Amino acid sequence: MTTQATATRMGRPPLNMKKTKIAFPAETLDRIRDLVGDKHMSKFIRDAVEGALKTAEHVRSTEKKEG
């Protein structure tokens, strides 16, 4: 029996993410780790950055409307 390659990929789909190096104070990482544990730190940081971006974008759009 021969196995054929298929166009369908098995496993988890690509997450469409790029890695980047960022530096945090050790205390900040300890606080995050205490809250969410080692396995969930990346998601916590992504969610926090996304929230900060939404806030900053909202403030900017509000300032443009007023300005």
Residue frames as qw, qx, qy, qz and C-alpha x, y, z in Angstrom:
[[0.000, 0.888, 0.459, 0.000, 0.00, 0.00, 0.00],
 [0.440, 0.247, 0.005, 0.863, 1.39, 3.39, -0.97],
 [0.150, -0.730, -0.425, 0.514, 0.80, 6.60, 0.94],
 [0.345, 0.622, 0.315, 0.629, -0.07, 9.65, -1.13],
 [0.206, -0.194, -0.265, 0.922, 0.73, 13.18, -0.03],
 [0.045, 0.756, 0.635, 0.154, -2.40, 15.25, 0.29],
 [0.128, 0.578, 0.030, 0.806, -2.94, 18.98, 0.19],
 [0.592, -0.719, -0.159, -0.329, -4.64, 18.73, 3.58],
 [0.249, 0.498, -0.638, 0.532, -2.27, 19.36, 6.43],
 [0.699, -0.433, -0.568, 0.036, -2.56, 17.32, 9.60],
 [0.499, -0.231, -0.430, 0.716, -2.20, 18.72, 13.10],
 [0.088, -0.755, -0.342, 0.552, -2.69, 22.19, 14.46],
 [0.466, 0.789, 0.252, 0.311, -3.23, 24.92, 11.86],
 [0.493, 0.195, -0.151, 0.834, -0.55, 27.62, 11.60],
 [0.244, -0.716, -0.490, 0.435, -1.09, 30.42, 14.10],
 [0.344, 0.760, 0.204, 0.512, 0.15, 33.18, 11.77],
 [0.434, -0.895, 0.026, 0.096, 2.40, 34.63, 14.45],
 [0.574, 0.597, -0.350, 0.437, 5.91, 35.97, 14.38],
 [0.729, -0.480, -0.289, 0.393, 8.32, 35.64, 17.27],
 [0.188, 0.807, -0.166, 0.535, 10.01, 38.67, 18.77],
 [0.594, -0.168, -0.537, 0.575, 12.29, 39.17, 21.71],
 [0.216, -0.802, -0.060, -0.553, 11.13, 41.56, 24.40],
 [0.410, 0.101, -0.657, 0.625, 12.60, 42.33, 27.80],
 [0.516, -0.715, -0.271, -0.388, 10.61, 42.62, 31.01],
 [0.169, -0.595, 0.606, -0.501, 11.79, 43.33, 34.52],
 [0.295, 0.040, -0.946, 0.126, 12.13, 40.05, 36.43],
 [0.203, 0.181, 0.647, -0.713, 9.47, 41.21, 38.89],
 [0.573, 0.287, -0.115, -0.759, 6.95, 41.70, 36.07],
 [0.567, 0.184, -0.759, -0.263, 7.54, 38.21, 34.73],
 [0.120, -0.024, -0.889, 0.440, 7.22, 36.80, 38.25],
 [0.388, 0.224, 0.381, -0.808, 3.88, 38.58, 38.68],
 [0.645, 0.271, -0.388, -0.601, 2.59, 37.23, 35.36],
 [0.441, 0.153, -0.884, 0.018, 3.81, 33.72, 36.17],
 [0.085, 0.069, 0.771, -0.627, 2.13, 33.88, 39.59],
 [0.529, 0.266, 0.163, -0.790, -1.18, 34.83, 37.96],
 [0.789, 0.377, -0.154, -0.460, -1.31, 32.48, 34.99],
 [0.864, -0.195, 0.446, 0.129, 1.50, 29.94, 35.31],
 [0.306, -0.445, 0.605, 0.586, 4.32, 29.16, 32.91],
 [0.375, 0.258, 0.819, 0.348, 2.15, 27.57, 30.23],
 [0.177, 0.806, 0.557, 0.095, -0.10, 30.59, 29.76],
 [0.313, -0.610, 0.005, 0.728, 2.34, 33.50, 29.93],
 [0.210, -0.002, 0.543, 0.813, 2.53, 34.10, 26.16],
 [0.073, -0.605, -0.700, -0.371, -1.24, 34.23, 25.77],
 [0.305, -0.784, -0.387, 0.378, -1.56, 36.55, 28.76],
 [0.295, -0.462, 0.197, 0.813, 1.04, 38.92, 27.30],
 [0.113, 0.230, 0.665, 0.702, -0.55, 38.81, 23.81],
 [0.164, -0.726, -0.655, -0.130, -3.98, 39.56, 25.29],
 [0.332, -0.727, -0.210, 0.563, -2.58, 42.40, 27.41],
 [0.242, -0.242, 0.386, 0.857, -0.85, 43.98, 24.41],
 [0.014, 0.435, 0.724, 0.535, -3.98, 43.60, 22.28],
 [0.239, -0.796, -0.535, 0.149, -6.01, 45.35, 25.00],
 [0.322, -0.611, 0.027, 0.723, -3.47, 48.17, 25.26],
 [0.199, 0.027, 0.574, 0.794, -3.50, 48.59, 21.47],
 [0.066, -0.639, -0.702, -0.309, -7.28, 48.82, 21.35],
 [0.296, -0.801, -0.336, 0.397, -7.24, 51.43, 24.11],
 [0.313, -0.442, 0.251, 0.802, -4.52, 53.49, 22.41],
 [0.131, 0.239, 0.677, 0.684, -6.28, 53.28, 19.03],
 [0.140, -0.762, -0.629, -0.066, -9.56, 54.39, 20.61],
 [0.308, -0.738, -0.127, 0.587, -7.88, 57.35, 22.31],
 [0.277, -0.206, 0.455, 0.821, -6.19, 58.34, 19.06],
 [0.044, 0.456, 0.712, 0.532, -9.42, 58.17, 17.06],
 [0.226, -0.817, -0.499, 0.177, -11.22, 60.19, 19.73],
 [0.333, -0.593, 0.078, 0.729, -8.48, 62.84, 19.68],
 [0.220, 0.061, 0.595, 0.771, -8.69, 63.09, 15.88],
 [0.059, -0.669, -0.688, -0.276, -12.46, 63.63, 16.03],
 [0.306, -0.841, -0.310, 0.321, -12.06, 66.36, 18.64],
 [0.448, -0.456, 0.221, 0.737, -9.02, 67.98, 17.05]]
